[in-house]
Amino acid sequence: MKKAINITMASMIILFVWAFTSKPTEQDPFTTGEKLEYRVHYGMVDAAKITMTIDTGIKSINGQNTIRIMGDGRTLSGYDWFFKVRDHYETFIDTHTNLPVKYIRNVQEGGYTDIEHASFDHRNSKIYSSKGIYKSGGPSFQDVLSAIYYLRSQNLKQMKKGDKIKVQFYLDKKIYESEVTIGGREVIKTALGKFNTIILKPNVVVDRVFPNKDALTIWATDDANLIPLRIKTDLMVGSIKADITKISGNKNALTSKIN
């Protein structure tokens, strides 16, 4: 039961599931110092928070210039008694290719703890993890954290409702493939005001968490930033929604915001 409603982990996967191979935008959508904060609701209950931060400065890894991105998910103190979660992810993205070079996953969920370090060999389509060596289905794969930033660097403006894109990403010793459908445009109201948004509907794996492959919907700012504002999904038990609560350090003006 508790694993089935691990709202923080489910929300992290929701946030990280959307990346695909289309043409990049001419304008960079993010920069170092950006920070996004979310509140996660399980039904009517505030249950967790998620923070996604791009570190300041450029990090050199094996001669490659990278930016370090961190994703943290944690249950609120009022929910810790039921199922305490402290999840931390890091990815180091090559500034030239927008592909991940290094990946760190450190999760604490109830009584379960798991730590993984991985490096990526895109030329040979391999992942060298502390858990083993794995083969991807192609050279341009992502991890679950780099995926969202890779998506944000793509030109969604050229896509229309019904367009579909395939995605490949690595998580916990496995390579996953999904399909993302453009669901159109919509105005939504958030804690930060009203925004014009692009709707994305990724297929998810039907399991003990997700009841059907169309359970997930994402709303992202319809501007040069492509910041995810809301993520909503139905679960086997209840539903969850992650809503943006704070945006800081964004590179481009939030022109999608309606004054």
Secondary structure as UniProt FT lines:
FT   HELIX           3..5
FT   HELIX           7..16
FT   TURN            32..33
FT   STRAND          35..42
FT   TURN            43..44
FT   STRAND          45..54
FT   STRAND          59..61
FT   TURN            62..63
FT   STRAND          64..75
FT   HELIX           77..83
FT   STRAND          85..94
FT   TURN            95..97
FT   STRAND          100..109
FT   TURN            110..111
FT   STRAND          112..121
FT   TURN            122..125
FT   STRAND          126..129
FT   TURN            130..131
FT   STRAND          132..135
FT   STRAND          142..143
FT   TURN            144..145
FT   HELIX           146..152
FT   HELIX           156..158
FT   TURN            161..162
FT   STRAND          164..171
FT   TURN            172..173
FT   STRAND          174..190
FT   TURN            191..192
FT   STRAND          193..202
FT   TURN            213..214
FT   STRAND          216..221
FT   STRAND          228..234
FT   STRAND          239..248
FT   TURN            255..256
FT   STRAND          257..258
//
